[in-house]
Amino acid sequence: DNGACEVSFDSIRDGDGSHTQYSSCDVDDYISTIENLKSRPLFAALKCLLPTSTEDNVQKWLVENKFDQNVQEKLRSYNGQDLLALSKADCKDLLGVQHGIRLFNKLECLRSG
């Protein structure tokens, strides 16, 4: 016994609808598999801001998109639906011109996505 831990998978549906079949693999292979999946559309979608995103998800999205602590604090009580409903004027009123326009542009990319 080399101390390797075993992990089993049935199959994982990729973002394009195809299936990747996995049997069991040791932890190193598992980590490599996860790293590979991070580049797939399904994993990327999990990092998106959605209307169903919770307040915690919004905070994580703000951190992921490098919004500073002040912006995070001002938007602490916003969920995904609240944030996605903001107009350009709302964003500027809440965060000032610089951060407001940046947030609005990020939201517009998600809306048109």
MDTraj code that builds the backbone (N, CA, C; nanometers):
import mdtraj as md
import numpy as np

residues = "ASP ASN GLY ALA CYS GLU VAL SER PHE ASP SER ILE ARG ASP GLY ASP GLY SER HIS THR GLN TYR SER SER CYS ASP VAL ASP ASP TYR ILE SER THR ILE GLU ASN LEU LYS SER ARG PRO LEU PHE ALA ALA LEU LYS CYS LEU LEU PRO THR SER THR GLU ASP ASN VAL GLN LYS TRP LEU VAL GLU ASN LYS PHE ASP GLN ASN VAL GLN GLU LYS LEU ARG SER TYR ASN GLY GLN ASP LEU LEU ALA LEU SER LYS ALA ASP CYS LYS ASP LEU LEU GLY VAL GLN HIS GLY ILE ARG LEU PHE ASN LYS LEU GLU CYS LEU ARG SER GLY".split()
xyz = np.array([
    [0.0845, -0.1201, 0.0000],
    [0.0000, 0.0000, 0.0000],
    [0.0876, 0.1245, 0.0000],
    [0.0720, 0.2131, -0.0989],
    [0.1526, 0.3336, -0.1069],
    [0.0851, 0.4520, -0.0393],
    [-0.0270, 0.4306, 0.0283],
    [-0.0951, 0.5378, 0.1005],
    [-0.1825, 0.6251, 0.0123],
    [-0.1956, 0.5911, -0.1158],
    [-0.2776, 0.6724, -0.2054],
    [-0.4247, 0.6543, -0.1709],
    [-0.4955, 0.7600, -0.1715],
    [-0.6390, 0.7595, -0.1445],
    [-0.7109, 0.7428, -0.2774],
    [-0.8171, 0.6652, -0.2815],
    [-0.8885, 0.6420, -0.4067],
    [-1.0173, 0.7230, -0.4120],
    [-1.0475, 0.7755, -0.5291],
    [-1.1690, 0.8526, -0.5536],
    [-1.2354, 0.7932, -0.6760],
    [-1.3680, 0.7745, -0.6725],
    [-1.4383, 0.7145, -0.7856],
    [-1.5365, 0.8125, -0.8467],
    [-1.5500, 0.8062, -0.9790],
    [-1.6461, 0.8869, -1.0533],
    [-1.7234, 0.7953, -1.1456],
    [-1.8482, 0.8263, -1.1712],
    [-1.9244, 0.7581, -1.2762],
    [-1.8922, 0.8243, -1.4080],
    [-1.9450, 0.9443, -1.4247],
    [-1.9105, 1.0242, -1.5407],
    [-1.9394, 1.1685, -1.5055],
    [-1.8778, 1.2562, -1.5768],
    [-1.8981, 1.3987, -1.5552],
    [-1.9449, 1.4574, -1.6861],
    [-2.0548, 1.5315, -1.6819],
    [-2.1065, 1.5946, -1.8029],
    [-2.0305, 1.7253, -1.8239],
    [-1.9694, 1.7386, -1.9384],
    [-1.8958, 1.8599, -1.9715],
    [-1.9930, 1.9691, -2.0136],
    [-1.9458, 2.0924, -2.0181],
    [-2.0291, 2.2059, -2.0547],
    [-2.0887, 2.1947, -2.1934],
    [-2.0241, 2.1220, -2.2817],
    [-2.0761, 2.1074, -2.4173],
    [-2.1736, 1.9904, -2.4304],
    [-2.2092, 1.9270, -2.3174],
    [-2.3054, 1.8183, -2.3190],
    [-2.2445, 1.6804, -2.3334],
    [-2.1147, 1.6723, -2.3641],
    [-2.0509, 1.5415, -2.3767],
    [-2.0192, 1.4861, -2.2373],
    [-1.9948, 1.3586, -2.2296],
    [-1.9607, 1.2933, -2.1034],
    [-1.8156, 1.2504, -2.1067],
    [-1.7496, 1.2659, -1.9948],
    [-1.6156, 1.2121, -1.9788],
    [-1.6265, 1.1020, -1.8747],
    [-1.5856, 0.9829, -1.9076],
    [-1.5985, 0.8679, -1.8189],
    [-1.4734, 0.8544, -1.7325],
    [-1.4915, 0.8298, -1.6046],
    [-1.3805, 0.8105, -1.5117],
    [-1.4050, 0.6848, -1.4311],
    [-1.3019, 0.6099, -1.4043],
    [-1.3141, 0.5000, -1.3104],
    [-1.2576, 0.5496, -1.1782],
    [-1.1680, 0.4765, -1.1171],
    [-1.1084, 0.5283, -0.9943],
    [-0.9681, 0.5783, -1.0264],
    [-0.9244, 0.6700, -0.9476],
    [-0.7913, 0.7263, -0.9685],
    [-0.7351, 0.7662, -0.8332],
    [-0.6059, 0.7808, -0.8256],
    [-0.5505, 0.8248, -0.6985],
    [-0.5649, 0.9771, -0.6858],
    [-0.5308, 1.0306, -0.5723],
    [-0.5547, 1.1718, -0.5439],
    [-0.4815, 1.2631, -0.6428],
    [-0.3603, 1.2262, -0.6828],
    [-0.2873, 1.3099, -0.7786],
    [-0.3620, 1.3199, -0.9115],
    [-0.4146, 1.2076, -0.9581],
    [-0.4930, 1.2091, -1.0818],
    [-0.6211, 1.2889, -1.0634],
    [-0.6822, 1.2763, -0.9455],
    [-0.8051, 1.3506, -0.9151],
    [-0.7788, 1.5011, -0.9221],
    [-0.6699, 1.5455, -0.8617],
    [-0.6355, 1.6881, -0.8632],
    [-0.6106, 1.7343, -1.0062],
    [-0.5410, 1.6536, -1.0834],
    [-0.5163, 1.6862, -1.2230],
    [-0.6473, 1.6972, -1.3001],
    [-0.7423, 1.6069, -1.2707],
    [-0.8731, 1.6096, -1.3356],
    [-0.9469, 1.7384, -1.3024],
    [-0.9457, 1.7779, -1.1766],
    [-1.0129, 1.9015, -1.1342],
    [-0.9497, 2.0222, -1.2046],
    [-0.8179, 2.0253, -1.2125],
    [-0.7501, 2.1360, -1.2808],
    [-0.7936, 2.1417, -1.4271],
    [-0.8071, 2.0266, -1.4901],
    [-0.8522, 2.0199, -1.6286],
    [-0.9964, 2.0694, -1.6417],
    [-1.0821, 2.0325, -1.5478],
    [-1.2226, 2.0733, -1.5541],
    [-1.2402, 2.2236, -1.5355],
    [-1.1479, 2.2878, -1.4650],
    [-1.1589, 2.4323, -1.4422],
    [-1.1625, 2.5108, -1.5723],
    [-1.1032, 2.4572, -1.6764],
    [-1.1006, 2.5279, -1.8041],
    [-1.2258, 2.5013, -1.8875],
    [-1.3139, 2.4150, -1.8430],
    [-1.4342, 2.3798, -1.9172],
    [-1.5462, 2.4797, -1.8911],
    [-1.6353, 2.5010, -1.9869],
    [-1.7436, 2.5987, -1.9720],
    [-1.8325, 2.5754, -1.8504],
    [-1.8585, 2.4491, -1.8142],
    [-1.9443, 2.4210, -1.6993],
    [-1.8849, 2.4789, -1.5721],
    [-1.7554, 2.4603, -1.5510],
    [-1.6905, 2.5132, -1.4317],
    [-1.6918, 2.6654, -1.4343],
    [-1.6649, 2.7232, -1.5506],
    [-1.6653, 2.8696, -1.5631],
    [-1.8027, 2.9263, -1.5297],
    [-1.9079, 2.8551, -1.5679],
    [-2.0434, 2.9027, -1.5408],
    [-2.0710, 2.9108, -1.3917],
    [-2.0061, 2.8245, -1.3137],
    [-2.0268, 2.8265, -1.1698],
    [-1.9729, 2.9548, -1.1072],
    [-1.8814, 3.0219, -1.1752],
    [-1.8232, 3.1452, -1.1239],
    [-1.9002, 3.2683, -1.1710],
    [-2.0064, 3.2477, -1.2470],
    [-2.0862, 3.3588, -1.2974],
    [-2.1788, 3.4130, -1.1912],
    [-2.2206, 3.5328, -1.2120],
    [-2.3233, 3.5938, -1.1299],
    [-2.4564, 3.5684, -1.1980],
    [-2.5499, 3.5100, -1.1267],
    [-2.6814, 3.4762, -1.1802],
    [-2.7894, 3.5456, -1.0987],
    [-2.9101, 3.5609, -1.1533],
    [-3.0192, 3.6185, -1.0739],
    [-3.0461, 3.5391, -0.9455],
    [-3.0130, 3.4117, -0.9451],
    [-3.0346, 3.3274, -0.8273],
    [-2.9173, 3.3289, -0.7292],
    [-2.8119, 3.4060, -0.7598],
    [-2.6951, 3.4128, -0.6717],
    [-2.7326, 3.4735, -0.5370],
    [-2.6810, 3.4142, -0.4319],
    [-2.7056, 3.4638, -0.2962],
    [-2.6167, 3.5842, -0.2672],
    [-2.6393, 3.6466, -0.1534],
    [-2.5544, 3.7584, -0.1111],
    [-2.4094, 3.7139, -0.0988],
    [-2.3868, 3.5937, -0.0464],
    [-2.2501, 3.5407, -0.0355],
    [-2.1880, 3.5187, -0.1732],
    [-2.2668, 3.4669, -0.2680],
    [-2.2164, 3.4477, -0.4045],
    [-2.1780, 3.5805, -0.4677],
    [-2.2584, 3.6837, -0.4430],
    [-2.2282, 3.8172, -0.4958],
    [-2.0961, 3.8662, -0.4386],
    [-2.0753, 3.8473, -0.3093],
    [-1.9496, 3.8900, -0.2477],
    [-1.8306, 3.8163, -0.3088],
    [-1.8455, 3.6872, -0.3314],
    [-1.7376, 3.6088, -0.3935],
    [-1.7118, 3.6573, -0.5361],
    [-1.8186, 3.6896, -0.6084],
    [-1.8048, 3.7405, -0.7446],
    [-1.7316, 3.8746, -0.7439],
    [-1.7647, 3.9604, -0.6482],
    [-1.6969, 4.0901, -0.6381],
    [-1.5481, 4.0722, -0.6105],
    [-1.5141, 3.9806, -0.5209],
    [-1.3730, 3.9526, -0.4906],
    [-1.3039, 3.8966, -0.6149],
    [-1.3682, 3.8001, -0.6810],
    [-1.3128, 3.7374, -0.8019],
    [-1.2854, 3.8419, -0.9106],
    [-1.3692, 3.9449, -0.9148],
    [-1.3549, 4.0503, -1.0153],
    [-1.2785, 4.1717, -0.9632],
    [-1.2138, 4.1526, -0.8504],
    [-1.1188, 4.2497, -0.7933],
    [-1.1797, 4.3854, -0.7582],
    [-1.3043, 4.3829, -0.7091],
    [-1.3638, 4.5046, -0.6548],
    [-1.3125, 4.5205, -0.5128],
    [-1.2808, 4.6444, -0.4743],
    [-1.2191, 4.6665, -0.3434],
    [-1.3187, 4.6494, -0.2277],
    [-1.2642, 4.6549, -0.1084],
    [-1.3407, 4.6324, 0.0145],
    [-1.4575, 4.7299, 0.0294],
    [-1.4384, 4.8551, -0.0119],
    [-1.5460, 4.9542, -0.0010],
    [-1.6656, 4.9160, -0.0890],
    [-1.6384, 4.8713, -0.2092],
    [-1.7449, 4.8286, -0.3001],
    [-1.8154, 4.7064, -0.2411],
    [-1.7369, 4.6115, -0.1933],
    [-1.7945, 4.4908, -0.1334],
    [-1.8869, 4.5270, -0.0173],
    [-1.8440, 4.6186, 0.0657],
    [-1.9237, 4.6583, 0.1814],
    [-2.0544, 4.7262, 0.1387],
    [-2.0461, 4.8145, 0.0406],
    [-2.1663, 4.8852, -0.0063],
    [-2.2680, 4.7910, -0.0691],
    [-2.2206, 4.6773, -0.1217],
    [-2.3093, 4.5827, -0.1894],
    [-2.3329, 4.4565, -0.1065],
    [-2.3027, 4.4622, 0.0216],
    [-2.3125, 4.3455, 0.1097],
    [-2.4526, 4.2832, 0.1120],
    [-2.5565, 4.3640, 0.1039],
    [-2.6930, 4.3108, 0.1153],
    [-2.7566, 4.2789, -0.0210],
    [-2.6785, 4.2870, -0.1280],
    [-2.7315, 4.2623, -0.2629],
    [-2.7183, 4.1153, -0.3009],
    [-2.8254, 4.0601, -0.3558],
    [-2.8168, 3.9261, -0.4155],
    [-2.8010, 3.9437, -0.5666],
    [-2.7958, 3.8332, -0.6401],
    [-2.7750, 3.8406, -0.7848],
    [-2.8828, 3.9179, -0.8575],
    [-3.0070, 3.8949, -0.8201],
    [-3.1178, 3.9654, -0.8853],
    [-3.1078, 4.1164, -0.8621],
    [-3.0755, 4.1553, -0.7383],
    [-3.0607, 4.2979, -0.7069],
    [-2.9497, 4.3617, -0.7897],
    [-2.8358, 4.2937, -0.7941],
    [-2.7201, 4.3503, -0.8635],
    [-2.7448, 4.3605, -1.0139],
    [-2.8017, 4.2553, -1.0716],
    [-2.8253, 4.2548, -1.2159],
    [-2.9333, 4.3542, -1.2585],
    [-3.0130, 4.4005, -1.1640],
    [-3.1190, 4.4978, -1.1945],
    [-3.0689, 4.6424, -1.1931],
    [-2.9446, 4.6640, -1.1481],
    [-2.8924, 4.8006, -1.1368],
    [-2.8712, 4.8650, -1.2735],
    [-2.9130, 4.9902, -1.2830],
    [-2.8878, 5.0683, -1.4043],
    [-2.7502, 5.1346, -1.3924],
    [-2.7069, 5.1963, -1.4994],
    [-2.5792, 5.2687, -1.4973],
    [-2.5844, 5.3802, -1.3930],
    [-2.6962, 5.4527, -1.3878],
    [-2.7120, 5.5609, -1.2899],
    [-2.7100, 5.5055, -1.1478],
    [-2.7763, 5.3912, -1.1259],
    [-2.7751, 5.3278, -0.9930],
    [-2.6330, 5.2946, -0.9497],
    [-2.5565, 5.2337, -1.0403],
    [-2.4185, 5.1945, -1.0101],
    [-2.3344, 5.3166, -0.9732],
    [-2.3485, 5.4238, -1.0517],
    [-2.2708, 5.5454, -1.0245],
    [-2.3136, 5.6098, -0.8933],
    [-2.4443, 5.6104, -0.8647],
    [-2.4928, 5.6674, -0.7384],
    [-2.4422, 5.5884, -0.6184],
    [-2.4411, 5.4572, -0.6298],
    [-2.3974, 5.3716, -0.5194],
    [-2.2472, 5.3763, -0.4949],
    [-2.1694, 5.3772, -0.6039],
    [-2.0255, 5.3533, -0.5926],
    [-1.9372, 5.4668, -0.6422],
    [-1.9972, 5.5733, -0.6925],
    [-1.9182, 5.6787, -0.7540],
    [-1.8942, 5.6460, -0.9003],
    [-1.8433, 5.7431, -0.9734],
    [-1.8304, 5.7280, -1.1189],
    [-1.7371, 5.6129, -1.1569],
    [-1.6151, 5.6116, -1.1039],
    [-1.5154, 5.5121, -1.1467],
    [-1.5612, 5.3689, -1.1185],
    [-1.5921, 5.3379, -0.9933],
    [-1.6325, 5.2018, -0.9576],
    [-1.7704, 5.1681, -1.0146],
    [-1.8581, 5.2676, -1.0214],
    [-1.9925, 5.2457, -1.0739],
    [-1.9920, 5.2052, -1.2204],
    [-1.9130, 5.2757, -1.2997],
    [-1.9047, 5.2424, -1.4429],
    [-1.8393, 5.1059, -1.4618],
    [-1.7366, 5.0781, -1.3828],
    [-1.6702, 4.9474, -1.3927],
    [-1.7686, 4.8344, -1.3593],
    [-1.8456, 4.8513, -1.2506],
    [-1.9446, 4.7505, -1.2146],
    [-2.0496, 4.7370, -1.3249],
    [-2.0996, 4.8488, -1.3726],
    [-2.2019, 4.8448, -1.4770],
    [-2.1513, 4.7707, -1.6007],
    [-2.0264, 4.7985, -1.6412],
    [-1.9696, 4.7311, -1.7589],
    [-1.9588, 4.5803, -1.7372],
    [-1.9193, 4.5383, -1.6174],
    [-1.9132, 4.3954, -1.5858],
    [-2.0521, 4.3331, -1.5927],
    [-2.1509, 4.4036, -1.5373],
    [-2.2882, 4.3531, -1.5385],
    [-2.3420, 4.3450, -1.6816],
    [-2.3087, 4.4429, -1.7632],
    [-2.3531, 4.4428, -1.9039],
    [-2.2955, 4.3221, -1.9784],
    [-2.1705, 4.2875, -1.9495],
    [-2.1107, 4.1690, -2.0125],
    [-2.1889, 4.0436, -1.9735],
    [-2.2306, 4.0355, -1.8477],
    [-2.3081, 3.9197, -1.8018],
    [-2.4460, 3.9164, -1.8656],
    [-2.5080, 4.0341, -1.8773],
    [-2.6432, 4.0416, -1.9341],
    [-2.6426, 4.0017, -2.0812],
    [-2.5376, 4.0408, -2.1515],
    [-2.5329, 4.0126, -2.2965],
    [-2.4707, 3.8766, -2.3254],
    [-2.4113, 3.8149, -2.2211],
    [-2.3375, 3.6921, -2.2287],
    [-2.3978, 3.5800, -2.2963],
])
top = md.Topology()
chain = top.add_chain()
for i, resn in enumerate(residues, 1):
    res = top.add_residue(resn, chain, resSeq=i)
    for name in ("N", "CA", "C"):
        top.add_atom(name, md.element.get_by_symbol(name[0]), res)
traj = md.Trajectory(xyz[None], top)
